[in-house]
Amino acid sequence: MVDDYPKNLLALEAVLNSSEYNLVSARSGEEALKCVLKQDFAVILLDVQMPGLDGFETAKLIKEREKSKYISIIFITAISQTTEHVLRGYSLGAVDYIFKPFHPETLKMKVQEFVKIYQNHDRMKLQSDLRRQSELQVVNEQLERTTFDLRKNEALARVIGETLLDTIITFDVHGYILSVNPAVKDMFGYSMEELLGQYVINLLPEVKYNNEESTPLQMKALRDSEGKLLEAIAFHKNEGAFPVDIQIGEATIDDEHIYVLSIRDITTRKKADSEKKQQYTILEKLVEKRTQKLMIANEQLRKEIEERKKIEEDLRLSQEHFYKIFESSPCLIEIRSLTDGRYINVNPIWLNNTGYNYKEVMHQNSPILHLTADSINEEIHSLETQKSIKNAKIQYQTKSGEVREGLLSTEIIEIQGETCILRVITDITESVRLENEMARLDRLNLIGVMAAGIAHEIRNPMTTVRGFLELSKDDPEHLSIKYIDLMLAELNRANSIITEYLNLAKNKVSYKTPQLLNPIIEALYPLIQAEALRTGKTILLQLNECPELFLDEKEISQLILNLSLNGLDAMESGGILIIKTYMEDQEVVLEVHDEGCGIKTELLQEIGTPFFTTKDTGTGLGLAICYSIANRHNAVIDLKTSEQGTAFFIRFNQQEKISLINQQTGNSRSK
């Protein structure tokens, strides 16, 4: 047993193990040759595919040696199953050519028979030596044995033909079939008897010679292709044409040429080849498609690289622009780290306005400007907050201790992977000073305008008191309690007018407190009424219940007086000025409505502009101050005007109250 795989040898040993003979294993052709030199063998089971000497080469060397040329050789293979390999095996003297997987019992029977042949051969030699004197008898016995052996060999050849999957056909020189093996039934659908004497062309109508196109079978060309493996088209009795591989061999018996034709069905192989070709085509298309995608991706990558270069260039230009803006901006700009509060950079205006030099500021972790916030903004001091702030009114302190006004805007930025805060302060110290001066001038103008009405209102109660005092001077007994109460009432009225007048004239510090709007209006009513009575007009109050607001009483009083006096000035004698308060859409609304001639459409866009006025003696500051006061109270002013009059609406947002309550709560906790 010769095989390069130990597992195959072990399997053969298990199948062929018998007490009638000894089994010898070899794992290569070389080892097999050594064994043949040392021992005699009845039969050799030889694997075809082996490293080094393959089965065919090993068999050839065995047959070339005189002593071993008669050893029966059976080829066993799982790979070399083509007709070409089978014929080559038989041409090297093999008695059988078995394909794996094989039938164990059949193989064992074959081996046993070959062992018996060998044993018989040895026995014959022994008998020949012992019976030399009876040569005739020995010859007869040998003839009988030879006949018996021939019959056995014929039977074995028949078994081999019957067990082959390939169809084996023998035909004469004219192409008529002499014999077929049983495999023809499965391959062609004919019985063996049906084909005997038939023309071989009926089974093989077309053959490919030299890998050319299929052509009709020609006997001469077929005979000339002896030993070649050709592809042909075979014809099944019921199922039609199918592809086959054929190989032809020639034998001469008594000067008669007999041809042996081996036919193998390659339908499965062709189908597999077709599937492989189809898969190759699909794979080729996939490769082409993938290549196109890669080309598109490469183009996109090229565009992305160009885009990134453009972005990098834009970023560089942007950085240059930022640096120029940073250096030349009239605003104070500082950049601080959000991680540790460290000052990273400040611009020249920042240094100029604050009085610090660059070395004093850089890498300081604690705040330098000591920002203080307007009451509406709560988180200006905190570096931890990442909320953006837009134009929050703040105060900051310079190195000399001067407190200046500013508008703060912040933005979170990233510099070289570090999160930072960018703070921009627009210095509005001069603007605030001018605004305060404008308010003071407007207040003085308002005082001057109201002076005549106030004088008239004070003179009336003074005249009453003086009359009663002169009467009591002549007759003190006629000064009753009733007259005294009347004089006190007139004096109290004059005192309230003078008090409101003086409050309006004072420069008080702006301070908001939670209070109701209606009492402020009621306190101003005597002043407004005095001006109205002086010009023959009427004041009506329509005050509804409203929630508390955070108000600066002085500024709200100035706003109400400005709007009321403007309304009185816009009306003729006999007109009515209405002051209302009410709730609308969660807002507290203050409405001042007059019965004047209205405001011209082309002048509406100028309303609220400083120094714009339609009066001959006006300053143009009144409405501008009103808009400024409303803005500080988070309120909005709008108006409606027509030929029947004008109404100003001041809408106070309730969020102002909520934010201030939260601010005060936070301040109280921090304290």
C-alpha positions as CSV (number, residue, x, y, z in Angstrom):
1,M,0.0,0.0,0.0
2,V,1.6,3.2,-1.2
3,D,0.1,6.6,-0.2
4,D,1.6,9.9,1.1
5,Y,-1.3,10.4,3.6
6,P,-1.0,8.2,6.7
7,K,-4.8,8.4,7.2
8,N,-5.3,6.8,3.8
9,L,-2.9,4.0,4.6
10,L,-4.7,3.4,7.9
11,A,-8.0,3.2,6.1
12,L,-6.6,0.7,3.6
13,E,-5.1,-1.4,6.4
14,A,-8.5,-1.5,8.1
15,V,-10.3,-2.6,4.9
16,L,-7.7,-5.1,3.7
17,N,-6.6,-6.6,7.0
18,S,-6.5,-10.4,6.7
19,S,-4.7,-13.4,8.1
20,E,-4.1,-14.7,4.6
21,Y,-1.5,-12.1,3.7
22,N,0.7,-9.5,5.1
23,L,0.2,-5.7,4.6
24,V,3.2,-3.5,4.0
25,S,2.8,0.4,3.9
26,A,5.0,2.9,2.1
27,R,4.5,6.7,2.2
28,S,6.3,7.5,-1.0
29,G,7.4,6.1,-4.4
30,E,11.0,5.9,-3.2
31,E,10.1,3.9,-0.1
32,A,7.9,1.6,-2.2
33,L,10.8,0.8,-4.5
34,K,13.0,0.0,-1.5
35,C,10.3,-2.4,-0.2
36,V,10.0,-4.1,-3.7
37,L,13.8,-4.7,-3.6
38,K,13.6,-6.4,-0.3
39,Q,10.4,-8.4,-0.5
40,D,8.1,-10.1,-3.0
41,F,4.6,-8.8,-3.3
42,A,1.4,-10.2,-4.7
43,V,-0.3,-6.9,-5.5
44,I,0.6,-3.2,-5.0
45,L,-2.1,-0.6,-4.2
46,L,-0.5,2.6,-5.6
47,D,-1.7,6.2,-5.1
48,V,-1.3,8.4,-8.3
49,Q,-0.7,11.8,-6.8
50,M,2.4,11.8,-4.5
51,P,5.3,14.2,-3.9
52,G,8.6,13.2,-5.5
53,L,7.9,10.0,-7.5
54,D,4.2,9.9,-8.4
55,G,2.3,6.7,-8.9
56,F,2.9,6.4,-12.7
57,E,6.7,6.9,-12.3
58,T,6.9,4.4,-9.5
59,A,4.9,1.8,-11.5
60,K,7.1,2.3,-14.5
61,L,10.3,1.6,-12.4
62,I,8.7,-1.5,-10.8
63,K,7.7,-2.9,-14.2
64,E,11.2,-2.3,-15.6
65,R,12.7,-4.6,-13.0
66,E,12.6,-8.2,-14.1
67,K,11.8,-9.7,-10.7
68,S,9.0,-7.3,-10.0
69,K,7.6,-6.8,-13.6
70,Y,4.8,-9.3,-12.9
71,I,3.5,-7.8,-9.7
72,S,-0.1,-6.7,-10.1
73,I,-0.6,-3.0,-9.6
74,I,-3.9,-1.3,-8.8
75,F,-4.0,2.5,-9.0
76,I,-6.2,4.3,-6.4
77,T,-6.8,8.0,-6.8
78,A,-9.3,10.8,-5.9
79,I,-8.0,13.4,-8.3
80,S,-6.5,11.9,-11.5
81,Q,-9.8,10.6,-12.8
82,T,-9.6,11.7,-16.5
83,T,-9.6,9.1,-19.2
84,E,-6.1,10.1,-20.1
85,H,-4.9,9.2,-16.6
86,V,-6.9,5.9,-16.7
87,L,-5.4,4.8,-20.0
88,R,-1.9,5.8,-18.9
89,G,-2.3,3.7,-15.8
90,Y,-3.4,0.7,-17.9
91,S,-0.6,1.3,-20.3
92,L,2.0,1.1,-17.5
93,G,0.7,-2.5,-16.7
94,A,-1.9,-1.7,-14.1
95,V,-4.6,-4.4,-13.6
96,D,-7.1,-1.9,-12.2
97,Y,-7.7,1.9,-11.9
98,I,-10.0,2.7,-8.9
99,F,-11.5,6.1,-8.0
100,K,-12.0,7.3,-4.5
101,P,-14.3,6.8,-2.8
102,F,-14.3,3.1,-3.5
103,H,-16.4,0.2,-2.3
104,P,-14.4,-1.5,0.6
105,E,-15.7,-5.0,0.0
106,T,-15.1,-4.8,-3.8
107,L,-11.5,-3.7,-3.2
108,K,-10.9,-6.4,-0.6
109,M,-12.2,-9.0,-3.0
110,K,-10.0,-7.7,-5.8
111,V,-6.9,-7.8,-3.5
112,Q,-7.8,-11.3,-2.3
113,E,-8.0,-12.5,-5.9
114,F,-4.7,-11.0,-6.8
115,V,-3.2,-12.5,-3.7
116,K,-4.5,-15.8,-4.7
117,I,-3.1,-15.3,-8.2
118,Y,0.3,-14.6,-6.7
119,Q,0.0,-17.6,-4.3
120,N,-1.0,-19.7,-7.2
121,H,1.9,-18.5,-9.2
122,D,4.3,-19.3,-6.4
123,R,2.7,-22.7,-6.0
124,M,3.0,-23.4,-9.7
125,K,6.7,-22.5,-9.5
126,L,7.1,-24.8,-6.5
127,Q,5.3,-27.6,-8.2
128,S,7.3,-27.1,-11.3
129,D,10.5,-27.5,-9.4
130,L,9.2,-30.6,-7.6
131,R,7.7,-32.2,-10.6
132,R,10.3,-31.7,-13.2
133,Q,10.2,-35.3,-14.1
134,S,6.5,-35.1,-15.0
135,E,6.9,-32.0,-17.3
136,L,4.0,-33.1,-19.4
137,Q,1.7,-33.2,-16.4
138,V,3.1,-29.9,-15.2
139,V,2.5,-28.3,-18.6
140,N,-1.1,-29.5,-18.6
141,E,-1.6,-28.2,-15.2
142,Q,0.0,-24.9,-16.2
143,L,-2.3,-24.7,-19.2
144,E,-5.3,-25.4,-17.0
145,R,-4.1,-22.8,-14.5
146,T,-3.4,-20.3,-17.3
147,T,-6.9,-20.9,-18.7
148,F,-8.3,-20.4,-15.3
149,D,-6.3,-17.3,-14.8
150,L,-7.4,-15.9,-18.1
151,R,-11.0,-16.5,-17.2
152,K,-10.4,-14.7,-13.9
153,N,-8.6,-11.9,-15.6
154,E,-11.4,-11.6,-18.1
155,A,-13.9,-11.6,-15.2
156,L,-11.8,-8.9,-13.4
157,A,-11.6,-6.9,-16.6
158,R,-15.4,-7.2,-16.9
159,V,-15.8,-6.1,-13.3
160,I,-13.5,-3.1,-13.9
161,G,-15.5,-2.2,-17.0
162,E,-18.8,-2.5,-15.1
163,T,-17.6,-0.4,-12.1
164,L,-16.2,2.4,-14.3
165,L,-18.4,5.6,-14.4
166,D,-17.0,6.4,-17.9
167,T,-18.5,4.7,-20.9
168,I,-16.1,2.4,-22.7
169,I,-16.9,1.6,-26.4
170,T,-15.0,-0.7,-28.7
171,F,-15.6,-0.4,-32.5
172,D,-14.0,-1.6,-35.6
173,V,-12.2,0.3,-38.4
174,H,-15.5,1.2,-40.0
175,G,-17.0,2.7,-36.8
176,Y,-19.4,-0.1,-35.9
177,I,-19.7,-0.8,-32.2
178,L,-18.4,-4.1,-31.0
179,S,-18.9,-3.8,-27.2
180,V,-19.9,-1.3,-24.5
181,N,-19.7,-1.3,-20.7
182,P,-22.8,-0.9,-18.5
183,A,-22.1,2.8,-17.8
184,V,-23.6,3.5,-21.3
185,K,-27.1,2.9,-19.9
186,D,-26.8,5.8,-17.4
187,M,-24.9,8.1,-19.8
188,F,-26.8,7.5,-23.0
189,G,-30.0,5.9,-22.1
190,Y,-29.4,2.9,-24.3
191,S,-29.1,-0.7,-23.2
192,M,-25.9,-2.6,-24.1
193,E,-27.7,-4.8,-26.6
194,E,-29.3,-1.8,-28.4
195,L,-25.9,-0.4,-29.3
196,L,-24.1,-3.5,-30.5
197,G,-23.6,-3.2,-34.3
198,Q,-24.7,0.5,-34.3
199,Y,-22.6,3.3,-35.9
200,V,-20.6,5.1,-33.3
201,I,-21.4,8.4,-35.0
202,N,-25.0,8.0,-33.7
203,L,-23.7,8.6,-30.2
204,L,-21.1,11.2,-31.0
205,P,-22.4,13.4,-33.9
206,E,-19.9,16.3,-33.3
207,V,-16.3,16.5,-32.2
208,K,-13.9,19.4,-31.5
209,Y,-10.5,18.8,-33.1
210,N,-7.6,20.9,-31.8
211,N,-10.0,23.1,-29.7
212,E,-11.7,24.4,-32.8
213,E,-15.4,24.7,-33.4
214,S,-17.5,21.5,-33.3
215,T,-17.6,19.6,-36.6
216,P,-19.4,16.4,-37.6
217,L,-17.6,13.2,-36.6
218,Q,-15.2,11.8,-39.2
219,M,-13.8,8.3,-38.6
220,K,-10.4,9.0,-40.2
221,A,-9.9,12.2,-38.1
222,L,-11.1,10.3,-35.0
223,R,-8.7,7.5,-35.6
224,D,-5.9,10.0,-36.2
225,S,-6.6,11.5,-32.7
226,E,-5.4,8.4,-30.9
227,G,-4.3,9.2,-27.3
228,K,-5.6,12.8,-27.5
229,L,-8.3,14.1,-25.2
230,L,-11.0,15.7,-27.3
231,E,-14.2,17.5,-26.5
232,A,-17.4,16.3,-28.3
233,I,-21.1,16.6,-28.3
234,A,-22.8,13.3,-27.3
235,F,-26.5,12.5,-27.9
236,H,-28.7,10.9,-25.2
237,K,-31.5,8.7,-26.3
238,N,-34.2,10.8,-24.5
239,E,-32.6,13.9,-23.2
240,G,-30.7,15.2,-26.2
241,A,-27.2,16.5,-26.6
242,F,-24.7,16.9,-23.8
243,P,-20.9,17.7,-23.6
244,V,-18.3,14.9,-23.1
245,D,-14.6,14.4,-23.1
246,I,-13.4,11.5,-25.3
247,Q,-10.1,9.6,-25.7
248,I,-9.4,6.9,-28.2
249,G,-6.9,4.0,-28.1
250,E,-6.1,1.4,-30.7
251,A,-5.4,-2.3,-30.4
252,T,-4.5,-4.9,-33.1
253,I,-5.7,-8.5,-32.7
254,D,-4.8,-11.0,-35.5
255,D,-4.1,-8.1,-37.9
256,E,-7.6,-6.6,-37.1
257,H,-7.6,-3.0,-35.8
258,I,-10.0,-2.5,-32.8
259,Y,-10.5,0.9,-31.3
260,V,-11.3,1.6,-27.6
261,L,-13.2,4.9,-27.0
262,S,-13.5,6.3,-23.4
263,I,-16.3,8.8,-22.9
264,R,-16.8,11.0,-19.8
265,D,-19.8,13.2,-19.2
266,I,-18.6,16.8,-18.5
267,T,-22.0,18.4,-18.1
268,T,-21.4,19.3,-14.4
269,R,-17.9,20.6,-15.2
270,K,-19.3,22.7,-18.1
271,K,-22.0,24.1,-15.9
272,A,-19.4,24.9,-13.2
273,D,-17.2,26.5,-15.9
274,S,-20.2,28.5,-17.1
275,E,-20.9,29.6,-13.5
276,K,-17.3,30.5,-13.0
277,K,-17.3,32.5,-16.2
278,Q,-20.5,34.2,-15.2
279,Q,-19.1,34.9,-11.7
280,Y,-15.9,36.3,-13.4
281,T,-18.1,38.6,-15.6
282,I,-20.0,39.7,-12.5
283,L,-16.7,40.2,-10.6
284,E,-15.3,42.1,-13.6
285,K,-18.3,44.4,-13.6
286,L,-18.0,44.8,-9.8
287,V,-14.3,45.7,-10.2
288,E,-15.2,48.1,-12.9
289,K,-17.9,49.7,-10.8
290,R,-15.7,49.8,-7.8
291,T,-13.0,51.4,-9.9
292,Q,-15.4,54.1,-11.1
293,K,-16.4,54.7,-7.5
294,L,-12.8,55.0,-6.5
295,M,-12.2,57.4,-9.3
296,I,-15.2,59.4,-8.2
297,A,-14.0,59.2,-4.6
298,N,-10.6,60.3,-5.7
299,E,-12.1,63.2,-7.5
300,Q,-14.1,64.1,-4.5
301,L,-11.0,63.8,-2.3
302,R,-9.1,66.1,-4.7
303,K,-12.0,68.6,-4.5
304,E,-12.0,68.3,-0.7
305,I,-8.3,68.9,-0.6
306,E,-8.7,72.0,-2.7
307,E,-11.7,73.1,-0.6
308,R,-9.6,72.5,2.6
309,K,-6.8,74.6,1.1
310,K,-9.3,77.3,0.3
311,I,-10.7,77.0,3.8
312,E,-7.2,77.2,5.3
313,E,-6.5,80.3,3.2
314,D,-9.9,81.8,4.2
315,L,-9.1,81.0,7.8
316,R,-5.7,82.6,7.5
317,L,-7.3,85.7,6.0
318,S,-10.0,85.6,8.6
319,Q,-7.3,85.4,11.3
320,E,-5.6,88.4,9.7
321,H,-8.8,90.3,9.6
322,F,-9.6,89.4,13.2
323,Y,-6.2,90.6,14.3
324,K,-6.6,93.9,12.4
325,I,-10.1,94.3,13.9
326,F,-8.8,93.3,17.3
327,E,-5.9,95.8,17.2
328,S,-7.8,98.7,15.6
329,S,-11.3,98.3,17.2
330,P,-12.5,101.3,19.2
331,C,-14.0,98.9,21.7
332,L,-12.3,97.3,24.6
333,I,-11.6,93.6,23.7
334,E,-10.2,90.9,26.0
335,I,-9.7,87.1,25.6
336,R,-9.7,84.9,28.7
337,S,-9.4,81.2,29.2
338,L,-12.5,79.5,30.5
339,T,-10.4,76.8,32.2
340,D,-8.5,79.0,34.7
341,G,-9.7,82.6,33.9
342,R,-6.2,83.5,32.5
343,Y,-5.9,86.7,30.4
344,I,-4.7,85.6,27.0
345,N,-4.8,88.9,25.1
346,V,-6.2,92.4,25.3
347,N,-6.2,95.1,22.6
348,P,-4.5,98.6,22.7
349,I,-7.8,100.4,23.4
350,W,-8.4,98.2,26.4
351,L,-5.0,99.2,27.8
352,N,-5.5,102.8,26.9
353,N,-9.0,103.1,28.5
354,T,-8.1,101.1,31.7
355,G,-4.6,102.6,32.3
356,Y,-2.9,99.1,32.7
357,N,0.1,98.0,30.7
358,Y,0.4,94.7,28.9
359,K,2.7,93.0,31.4
360,E,0.3,93.8,34.3
361,V,-2.5,92.1,32.5
362,M,-1.0,89.0,30.8
363,H,-1.6,85.7,32.5
364,Q,-3.5,87.2,35.4
365,N,-6.2,84.8,36.6
366,S,-8.4,87.1,38.7
367,P,-10.7,89.7,37.0
368,I,-9.1,93.2,36.6
369,L,-11.9,95.4,35.5
370,H,-14.3,94.5,38.4
371,L,-17.5,94.5,36.2
372,T,-20.7,95.4,37.8
373,A,-23.9,94.5,36.0
374,D,-27.2,96.2,35.3
375,S,-30.0,94.6,37.3
376,I,-31.4,92.8,34.3
377,N,-28.2,90.8,33.6
378,E,-27.3,88.1,36.2
379,E,-24.3,86.2,34.9
380,I,-21.8,88.8,33.7
381,H,-19.2,88.0,36.4
382,S,-19.1,84.3,36.0
383,L,-16.6,82.7,33.6
384,E,-18.3,79.3,34.0
385,T,-21.4,80.4,32.1
386,Q,-21.1,79.7,28.4
387,K,-24.2,81.9,27.5
388,S,-23.6,84.6,25.0
389,I,-24.3,88.2,26.2
390,K,-25.4,90.9,23.8
391,N,-25.0,94.6,24.7
392,A,-25.5,94.2,28.5
393,K,-25.1,97.5,30.3
394,I,-22.3,97.3,32.8
395,Q,-19.8,99.4,34.7
396,Y,-16.1,98.8,34.9
397,Q,-13.3,100.2,37.0
398,T,-10.0,101.5,35.6
399,K,-6.6,101.3,37.2
400,S,-7.1,104.8,38.7
401,G,-10.4,103.8,40.3
402,E,-12.6,105.6,37.8
403,V,-16.0,103.8,37.2
404,R,-17.0,104.0,33.5
405,E,-20.1,102.9,31.7
406,G,-20.1,100.2,28.9
407,L,-22.1,97.7,26.9
408,L,-20.8,94.2,27.2
409,S,-21.0,91.4,24.6
410,T,-19.5,88.0,25.0
411,E,-18.9,85.0,22.8
412,I,-17.3,81.6,23.4
413,I,-14.4,80.8,21.0
414,E,-11.7,78.1,20.7
415,I,-8.0,79.0,20.4
416,Q,-5.6,76.1,19.7
417,G,-8.0,73.6,21.3
418,E,-8.6,75.8,24.4
419,T,-12.1,77.1,25.1
420,C,-12.0,80.9,25.7
421,I,-14.4,83.7,26.2
422,L,-14.2,86.9,24.0
423,R,-15.4,90.0,25.8
424,V,-16.1,93.2,23.9
425,I,-16.9,96.4,25.9
426,T,-18.2,99.4,24.1
427,D,-17.5,102.4,26.3
428,I,-20.6,104.5,26.6
429,T,-19.6,106.8,29.4
430,E,-19.9,109.9,27.3
431,S,-23.2,108.8,25.8
432,V,-24.6,108.1,29.3
433,R,-23.4,111.5,30.5
434,L,-25.1,113.2,27.5
435,E,-28.3,111.2,28.0
436,N,-28.4,112.2,31.7
437,E,-27.8,115.8,30.7
438,M,-30.6,115.6,28.1
439,A,-32.9,114.2,30.8
440,R,-32.0,117.0,33.1
441,L,-32.5,119.7,30.4
442,D,-35.9,118.1,29.6
443,R,-36.8,118.1,33.2
444,L,-35.9,121.8,33.5
445,N,-37.9,122.6,30.3
446,L,-40.8,120.6,31.8
447,I,-40.6,122.7,35.0
448,G,-40.6,125.9,33.0
449,V,-43.6,124.8,31.0
450,M,-45.5,123.9,34.1
451,A,-44.6,127.0,36.1
452,A,-47.5,129.1,34.9
453,G,-50.1,126.4,35.7
454,I,-48.5,125.7,39.1
455,A,-48.5,129.4,39.9
456,H,-52.2,129.7,39.0
457,E,-53.1,126.6,41.1
458,I,-51.1,127.9,44.1
459,R,-52.5,131.4,43.8
460,N,-56.2,130.1,44.0
461,P,-55.8,128.4,47.4
462,M,-53.7,131.3,48.7
463,T,-56.5,133.8,47.7
464,T,-59.0,131.7,49.6
465,V,-56.8,131.5,52.7
466,R,-56.0,135.2,52.5
467,G,-59.8,136.1,52.2
468,F,-60.6,134.1,55.3
469,L,-57.7,135.5,57.3
470,E,-58.7,139.1,56.4
471,L,-62.3,138.3,57.4
472,S,-61.1,136.9,60.7
473,K,-58.9,140.0,61.3
474,D,-62.0,142.3,61.3
475,D,-64.2,139.8,63.2
476,P,-62.2,136.9,64.8
477,E,-65.4,135.4,66.2
478,H,-66.7,134.6,62.7
479,L,-63.6,132.2,62.0
480,S,-65.4,128.9,62.6
481,I,-63.9,125.4,62.5
482,K,-65.5,124.9,59.0
483,Y,-63.6,127.8,57.6
484,I,-60.3,126.6,59.2
485,D,-60.7,123.1,57.7
486,L,-61.4,124.8,54.3
487,M,-58.2,126.8,54.6
488,L,-56.2,123.8,55.6
489,A,-57.5,121.8,52.7
490,E,-56.5,124.6,50.3
491,L,-53.1,124.8,51.9
492,N,-52.6,121.0,51.7
493,R,-53.6,121.1,48.0
494,A,-51.0,123.8,47.3
495,N,-48.4,121.9,49.3
496,S,-48.9,118.6,47.3
497,I,-48.5,120.6,44.0
498,I,-45.3,122.2,45.3
499,T,-44.0,118.8,46.5
500,E,-44.5,117.1,43.2
501,Y,-43.0,120.1,41.4
502,L,-39.9,120.0,43.6
503,N,-39.5,116.2,43.2
504,L,-39.5,116.7,39.5
505,A,-36.8,119.3,39.7
506,K,-34.5,117.3,41.9
507,N,-31.5,115.2,40.5
508,K,-32.3,111.9,42.2
509,V,-30.4,108.7,41.8
510,S,-32.2,106.2,39.6
511,Y,-33.5,103.3,41.7
512,K,-36.2,100.8,40.8
513,T,-38.5,99.4,43.5
514,P,-41.6,97.1,43.3
515,Q,-44.6,99.5,43.2
516,L,-47.9,100.1,41.5
517,L,-48.3,102.3,38.5
518,N,-51.7,103.8,39.5
519,P,-50.5,105.7,42.6
520,I,-47.8,107.5,40.6
521,I,-50.4,108.7,38.2
522,E,-52.8,109.8,41.0
523,A,-50.0,111.7,42.7
524,L,-49.2,113.6,39.4
525,Y,-52.9,114.2,38.7
526,P,-53.0,117.7,40.5
527,L,-50.0,118.9,38.5
528,I,-51.5,117.7,35.2
529,Q,-55.0,119.0,36.1
530,A,-53.6,122.4,37.0
531,E,-52.0,122.7,33.5
532,A,-55.3,121.5,31.9
533,L,-57.5,124.0,33.8
534,R,-55.2,126.8,32.9
535,T,-55.8,126.1,29.2
536,G,-59.5,125.1,29.5
537,K,-59.1,121.4,29.0
538,T,-60.2,118.3,30.9
539,I,-58.2,115.3,32.4
540,L,-59.9,111.9,32.8
541,L,-58.3,109.0,34.7
542,Q,-59.4,105.4,33.8
543,L,-57.2,103.3,36.1
544,N,-57.8,99.6,36.3
545,E,-56.2,97.2,38.8
546,C,-52.6,96.1,37.6
547,P,-49.9,94.1,39.2
548,E,-46.7,95.6,40.7
549,L,-43.8,96.5,38.5
550,F,-40.2,97.4,39.2
551,L,-40.2,101.2,38.5
552,D,-38.1,104.2,39.0
553,E,-40.8,106.6,40.3
554,K,-38.9,109.8,39.2
555,E,-38.4,108.5,35.6
556,I,-42.0,107.2,35.3
557,S,-43.3,110.5,36.6
558,Q,-41.2,112.3,33.9
559,L,-42.5,110.0,31.2
560,I,-46.2,110.5,32.2
561,L,-45.8,114.3,32.5
562,N,-44.1,114.5,29.1
563,L,-46.8,112.5,27.3
564,S,-49.6,114.3,29.2
565,L,-48.3,117.8,28.4
566,N,-47.7,116.8,24.8
567,G,-51.3,115.7,24.6
568,L,-52.6,118.9,26.2
569,D,-50.5,121.0,23.8
570,A,-52.0,119.0,20.8
571,M,-55.6,119.9,21.7
572,E,-57.7,123.0,21.4
573,S,-59.6,124.4,24.4
574,G,-62.3,122.1,25.5
575,G,-60.4,118.9,24.6
576,I,-60.3,115.8,26.8
577,L,-57.0,113.9,27.8
578,I,-57.6,110.3,29.0
579,I,-55.0,108.4,31.0
580,K,-55.7,104.7,31.2
581,T,-54.0,101.6,32.8
582,Y,-55.0,98.0,32.1
583,M,-53.7,94.5,31.4
584,E,-53.3,93.1,27.9
585,D,-51.6,89.8,26.9
586,Q,-49.7,89.5,30.2
587,E,-48.5,93.1,29.9
588,V,-49.3,96.2,31.9
589,V,-50.3,99.0,29.5
590,L,-50.2,102.7,30.2
591,E,-52.3,104.6,27.5
592,V,-52.3,108.4,27.1
593,H,-55.0,109.5,24.6
594,D,-55.6,113.0,23.3
595,E,-58.2,114.6,21.0
596,G,-55.8,116.6,18.9
597,C,-55.4,116.7,15.1
598,G,-53.0,113.7,15.0
599,I,-49.5,113.3,13.7
600,K,-48.7,113.5,10.0
601,T,-47.6,110.2,8.4
602,E,-44.3,111.6,7.1
603,L,-43.3,112.6,10.6
604,L,-44.0,109.3,12.3
605,Q,-40.5,107.9,11.6
606,E,-39.0,110.9,13.3
607,I,-40.9,110.4,16.6
608,G,-38.5,109.9,19.5
609,T,-35.5,111.4,17.7
610,P,-33.6,113.9,20.0
611,F,-34.2,117.6,19.2
612,F,-37.0,116.8,16.7
613,T,-40.1,118.9,17.5
614,T,-43.2,120.4,15.8
615,K,-43.6,123.1,18.5
616,D,-42.4,126.6,18.0
617,T,-40.9,126.7,21.5
618,G,-40.1,122.9,22.1
619,T,-36.7,121.4,22.7
620,G,-37.3,118.1,21.0
621,L,-36.1,116.1,24.0
622,G,-39.4,115.1,25.6
623,L,-40.3,112.0,23.5
624,A,-36.6,111.0,23.2
625,I,-36.4,110.9,27.0
626,C,-39.7,108.9,27.1
627,Y,-38.3,106.3,24.8
628,S,-35.0,106.1,26.8
629,I,-37.0,105.7,30.1
630,A,-39.2,102.9,28.5
631,N,-36.1,101.1,27.3
632,R,-34.5,101.2,30.8
633,H,-37.8,99.7,32.2
634,N,-37.8,96.9,29.5
635,A,-41.0,98.5,28.1
636,V,-42.1,99.2,24.5
637,I,-43.7,102.4,23.2
638,D,-46.1,102.4,20.2
639,L,-48.8,104.8,19.0
640,K,-51.9,105.1,17.0
641,T,-52.8,108.4,15.3
642,S,-55.6,109.8,13.2
643,E,-57.4,113.1,12.6
644,Q,-59.5,112.4,15.8
645,G,-56.4,112.2,18.0
646,T,-53.3,110.3,19.1
647,A,-52.8,107.5,21.6
648,F,-49.4,106.5,23.1
649,F,-49.2,102.9,24.5
650,I,-46.4,102.0,27.0
651,R,-46.3,98.2,27.4
652,F,-44.4,97.0,30.5
653,N,-43.1,93.4,30.2
654,Q,-43.7,91.2,33.3
655,Q,-40.4,89.4,32.7
656,E,-38.7,92.5,33.9
657,K,-40.3,91.9,37.3
658,I,-39.3,88.2,37.4
659,S,-35.7,88.8,36.4
660,L,-35.3,91.5,39.0
661,I,-36.8,89.4,41.7
662,N,-34.4,86.6,40.9
663,Q,-31.5,89.1,40.8
664,Q,-32.4,90.5,44.3
665,T,-32.8,86.9,45.7
666,G,-29.4,86.0,44.4
667,N,-27.8,89.2,45.8
668,S,-29.4,88.6,49.2
669,R,-28.1,85.0,49.3
670,S,-24.6,86.1,48.3
671,K,-24.7,88.7,51.1
